[in-house]
């Protein structure tokens, strides 16, 4: 090339550079296509491991796929991952990898007994998590880490016995929480403190016996509170006061025998329906008064009042409250009347006796004065 003039040599060199650049670009595109094909094959292979993938891997259905561990990687396009009805036992720390697309994760009906702290921390845009029907006994402090956008959490039918104030600390967007069918007997006061937007709380079929003041203090958006099928025998006066949006309160199937009027009077909502069926009510005059007052409050609706039955006294057991409510105060009224009449008679008798003594004393004094006058006349 040295035999060519300088201008020609420059033109040939530029032409060679363009050809080299074109060849390099073709090689890069080829490698990119190979990588894409390999990725597609790996994703397809992943979906062939007992899973059904639909919508360009947006929906991965791996139910009943005999998985014993979580999959190492999930295609980054997956929005719904169904791993229900498998044999998974542990959720390791930082599971699933960084996945910004995943919105729904279904893990119900596995053998999960442990969720490591931060197990879901990389699923920052997850909206629904279903862990129901597993064997989870405790929720660590880092259970909810990274789940700031979660809207629904299903933990029904596990082995939880208590809730502390740190387990749900990061669930700022949660709207529905299902804890039914566990063995929960204790709930710390601030367990639900971070859930200011919670709308439904399901605690039915647990072992709660008392409802402490402050338990629901931050749940101003709560609309449904289901406490049916527990062992509740006492409710504190202001326990429901913070629930200013509550439309349904279910206390059916507990162990309530009496009610405090102020417990429900403190509910300041436009309309709240209350369910109380299946409690062993002590049908006496006090209970009748409470229900009469409650039924007169226009914003409260006792939907199953006509189905309430007496558990005590024995002579009224299994009678419906509405059938005997007019008679509950009859004995008390009769007793009060008897006592009143007895007191009146006693007072009248005492007054008559006092009047007789006064008259007798007066007559005796009169006779004495007459005798003294007779004696004076003799002189």
Secondary structure, DSSP 8 states (H G I E B T S, - for coil): -TTS-HHHHHHHHHHHHHHHHHHHHHHHHHHHHHHHHHHHHHHHHHHTTT-EEETTTTEEE-TTS--SS--S---TT-SEEE--SS---EE-TTTT-S-SS--EEE--SS---EE-TTTTTT-TT--EEE--SS------TTTTTT-TT--EEE--SS---EE-TTTTTT-TT--EEE-TTS---EE-TTTTTT-TT--EEE--SS---EE-TTTTTT-TT--EEE-TTS---EE-TTTTTT-TT--EEE-TTS------HHHHHT---S-EEEE-TT--EE-SHHHHHHHHHHHT-TTEEETTGGG-BEEESGGGTT-BHHHHTTTTTHHHHHHHHHHHHHHHHHHHHHHHHHHHHHHHHHHHHHHHHHHHHHHHHH-
